[in-house]
Structures are given as structure tokens and as C-alpha cells.
């Protein structure tokens, strides 16, 4: 594992995903994303089956799917959404 802090980047579609979230969940989800900068594999982080570099973390009933680029110290947040809908595109 590389040492140092990762840069968090977002796909353009994630902004739309975040706007759809209930305000009661938004603060916690953003905090969970920011925490990935210091620990890209937190407790509960799971690699998605069928992908080489996609991981997910949970926040209540919501999921954050992100791509990890260890060589560049970058985390790309790919999608944020409710667990019922998040995996339809993967």
C-alpha cells in the first residue's frame, strides 16, 4: 500500500447523484468519501466482482462506488446511490 494522502476526484455524473440524495444523508456520505483520502480501504470496503479496480463502501442504505489508482494516489468516485439502484449499471 502506498503512503500519503490520496486525491479525491469525481465523475461528472456523481454531482447529479449527490443532488438526488436526501439532505439527512448527504453530510455523512460526503464525510465517508473524504475519509477515503487517508484510508482507501476502510473497514467494510469491498472489491466489486467482475471488475479490476472498483470498490464500494456503505453508508446506511447508500453505496459509494470508487476506482482506486494506487500508482497516482487518486480515488475516482464513480457512483453514489441507494443500494436498491446502485448496481444496475455494473
N, C-alpha and C positions, 0 to 999 in steps of 0.2 A: 504494500500500500504506500502511496506517495505521501510525503509530509507536506504541510502547508494548507492554506485555505483555498477551496475551490471557488471559481467564479460561477454564479448562477445566471443562466440565460434562459429565455422563454421563447417558445414558438409563438408566432403571431396569434394563432388560434387560442392560446391559453388566456389571453386578455378577455376574450369573449366568454370562455369557460368561467373565469373568475367573476365576471359581471352577473352570471346566472346564479351564482351561489347565494344562499341565504346569508344575510349580514351577520347572523349569530354564529356562523361557521367560518366566515371569511378570515377573521383575525387569527384563529387557530391554524387554519390551513397555510396562511402566509408565514406564520411563525415556524411551522413544520418545514416549509420549503427553505426558509432562511437557515434553519438548523442543519440542512444538508451540506452547507458550505464547509462546516467544520467536521462533520461526520457523514460521509456519503453512504455509509452502510449502517444506519442506526438499527437498534433493536426493532424487529418487525419488518425490516426491508427484505423483499423477496424478488428474486430474478424471475421475470416472466418467461413461461415456457414458450419455446419456439422462436426466441429472439436471442441475439448475441449480447446485446448491451442495454436492454430495457429492464428497469427495476420499478417496484411500486412500494409505496408506504401508505399506511392507513391513517386517517384522522376521522374518528367516529364512523359514519357511514360513507365517507368520501375517500377517494383514492387519488394519489398523486403519482403519475407515471413519468419517469425521467430516464434520460440516457446519460450514461457515465463515460466521460472521456478522460481516463487517468493520465494519458500522455500529455494532455494540455491543461490538466486541472480545471476542467469545465464540466458542469452539470447542466444539461439541457432539459428543462421541464417541457414534456411533450403534451400532456393532457391532464386535466383536473376535472373530476366529476363524481357523481353519485355511483356507488358500487353497482347499482342495477343497470347503469348505462355505459359505464366506462370501458368495458372490454369489447364492445361491439365492433370497434374499428381494428382490433388486434387479432 
